């Protein structure tokens, strides 16, 4: 195996014959910024091993009614949302405890390990992964980077809850570029950013196109708001208490009046802040099952950081594409006039 950003690619010969045959019939990209090709399946682009994971979990995943799935395009606040979700249910399990934060799983484990990715971790190599550890508690927590229609094929008619978080496309791209550079030990390589930018704008991007991805969950949330919650990173920055209460209510574990008065929301927001999580020993020295350092997942977490790395022309091009692709959907992102306000909020 070789490192390619935060993603690890299996050799082609390690893929199942069924996957190889499918890939040969699918549209493929040219070699992109990491020297690998992507294949287009159900409207999205995947490396071969992730496509194998998608196929495996579509066929083998057996959802339980109480399952919760955290969904996102990569680098859109995924780790933060996973941490909040874990903290909400952990608090719910320990309502009677004098110190519900003691022995908290977030103190000794990374959110990405506590809420594993279906297609990248659990099902990448098998249709029947061992879920006994996850099954020992309810609800089971999973995550995915696939679009809604691909996930829906796996969950079928299950009433399991799906929480989606999205982010300004420009910040998502820059955040993804940083993590790729850190994994490749290339300090802010601008040539990689330029290549990623071009791929992003064409939509030929791992798990992309970005606009189709977010629209799939946006439409699902409008059609079935009791099952799909659509959240925005910038709104969590501007109104963390309100968004946390909204998430808790959606997940069926709302805050009581007493909890609100006793500062339970503040405790959770502080515990799940990037500053606090990044300072924990497990996240400073630990590694994922793929050998990726947990510390690379913690950076600034601010709105508008793209301005420090993309040119105004690049930013305008992405904005124009997004405006055109989202036209008529009712989905809009934070106005730039609130960026400074957002960045003064703790995350």
Secondary structure in CASP SS format (residue, H / E / C, confidence):
PFRMAT SS
TARGET T0000
AUTHOR 0000-0000-0000
METHOD secondary structure of the structure
MODEL  1
X C 1.00
X E 1.00
X E 1.00
X E 1.00
X C 1.00
X C 1.00
X E 1.00
X E 1.00
X E 1.00
X C 1.00
X C 1.00
X H 1.00
X H 1.00
X H 1.00
X C 1.00
X C 1.00
X H 1.00
X H 1.00
X H 1.00
X H 1.00
X H 1.00
X H 1.00
X H 1.00
X H 1.00
X H 1.00
X C 1.00
X C 1.00
X E 1.00
X C 1.00
X C 1.00
X C 1.00
X C 1.00
X C 1.00
X C 1.00
X C 1.00
X C 1.00
X C 1.00
X C 1.00
X E 1.00
X E 1.00
X E 1.00
X C 1.00
X C 1.00
X E 1.00
X E 1.00
X E 1.00
X C 1.00
X H 1.00
X H 1.00
X H 1.00
X H 1.00
X H 1.00
X H 1.00
X H 1.00
X H 1.00
X H 1.00
X H 1.00
X H 1.00
X H 1.00
X H 1.00
X C 1.00
X C 1.00
X C 1.00
X C 1.00
X C 1.00
X C 1.00
X C 1.00
X E 1.00
X E 1.00
X E 1.00
X E 1.00
X E 1.00
X C 1.00
X C 1.00
X C 1.00
X C 1.00
X C 1.00
X H 1.00
X H 1.00
X H 1.00
X H 1.00
X H 1.00
X H 1.00
X H 1.00
X H 1.00
X H 1.00
X H 1.00
X H 1.00
X H 1.00
X H 1.00
X H 1.00
X H 1.00
X H 1.00
X C 1.00
X C 1.00
X C 1.00
X C 1.00
X C 1.00
X C 1.00
X C 1.00
X C 1.00
X C 1.00
X C 1.00
X C 1.00
X H 1.00
X H 1.00
X H 1.00
X H 1.00
X C 1.00
X C 1.00
X H 1.00
X H 1.00
X H 1.00
X H 1.00
X C 1.00
X C 1.00
X E 1.00
X H 1.00
X H 1.00
X H 1.00
X H 1.00
X H 1.00
X C 1.00
X C 1.00
X C 1.00
X C 1.00
X C 1.00
X C 1.00
X C 1.00
X C 1.00
X C 1.00
X H 1.00
X H 1.00
X H 1.00
X H 1.00
X C 1.00
X C 1.00
X C 1.00
X C 1.00
X C 1.00
X E 1.00
X E 1.00
X E 1.00
X E 1.00
X C 1.00
X C 1.00
X C 1.00
X H 1.00
X H 1.00
X H 1.00
X H 1.00
X H 1.00
X H 1.00
X H 1.00
X H 1.00
X C 1.00
X C 1.00
X C 1.00
X C 1.00
X C 1.00
X E 1.00
X E 1.00
X E 1.00
X E 1.00
X E 1.00
X E 1.00
X C 1.00
X C 1.00
X H 1.00
X H 1.00
X H 1.00
X H 1.00
X H 1.00
X H 1.00
X H 1.00
X H 1.00
X H 1.00
X H 1.00
X H 1.00
X H 1.00
X H 1.00
X H 1.00
X H 1.00
X C 1.00
X C 1.00
X C 1.00
X C 1.00
X C 1.00
X C 1.00
X H 1.00
X H 1.00
X H 1.00
X H 1.00
X H 1.00
X H 1.00
X H 1.00
X H 1.00
X H 1.00
X H 1.00
X H 1.00
X H 1.00
X H 1.00
X C 1.00
X C 1.00
X C 1.00
X E 1.00
X C 1.00
X C 1.00
X C 1.00
X H 1.00
X H 1.00
X H 1.00
X H 1.00
X H 1.00
X H 1.00
X H 1.00
X H 1.00
X H 1.00
X H 1.00
X H 1.00
X H 1.00
X H 1.00
X H 1.00
X C 1.00
X C 1.00
X C 1.00
X C 1.00
X E 1.00
X E 1.00
X E 1.00
X E 1.00
X E 1.00
X H 1.00
X H 1.00
X H 1.00
X H 1.00
X H 1.00
X H 1.00
X C 1.00
X H 1.00
X H 1.00
X H 1.00
X H 1.00
X H 1.00
X H 1.00
X H 1.00
X H 1.00
X H 1.00
X H 1.00
X H 1.00
X C 1.00
X C 1.00
X C 1.00
X C 1.00
X C 1.00
X C 1.00
X H 1.00
X H 1.00
X H 1.00
X H 1.00
X H 1.00
X C 1.00
X C 1.00
X H 1.00
X H 1.00
X H 1.00
X H 1.00
X H 1.00
X H 1.00
X H 1.00
X H 1.00
X C 1.00
X C 1.00
X H 1.00
X H 1.00
X H 1.00
X H 1.00
X H 1.00
X H 1.00
X C 1.00
X H 1.00
X H 1.00
X H 1.00
X H 1.00
X H 1.00
X C 1.00
X E 1.00
X C 1.00
X C 1.00
X C 1.00
X C 1.00
X C 1.00
X E 1.00
X H 1.00
X H 1.00
X H 1.00
X H 1.00
X C 1.00
X C 1.00
X C 1.00
X C 1.00
X C 1.00
X C 1.00
X C 1.00
X H 1.00
X H 1.00
X H 1.00
X H 1.00
X C 1.00
X C 1.00
X C 1.00
X H 1.00
X H 1.00
X H 1.00
X H 1.00
X H 1.00
X H 1.00
X H 1.00
X H 1.00
X H 1.00
X H 1.00
X H 1.00
X H 1.00
X H 1.00
X H 1.00
X H 1.00
X C 1.00
X C 1.00
X C 1.00
X C 1.00
X C 1.00
X C 1.00
X C 1.00
X C 1.00
X C 1.00
X H 1.00
X H 1.00
X H 1.00
X H 1.00
X H 1.00
X H 1.00
X H 1.00
X H 1.00
X C 1.00
X C 1.00
X C 1.00
X C 1.00
END
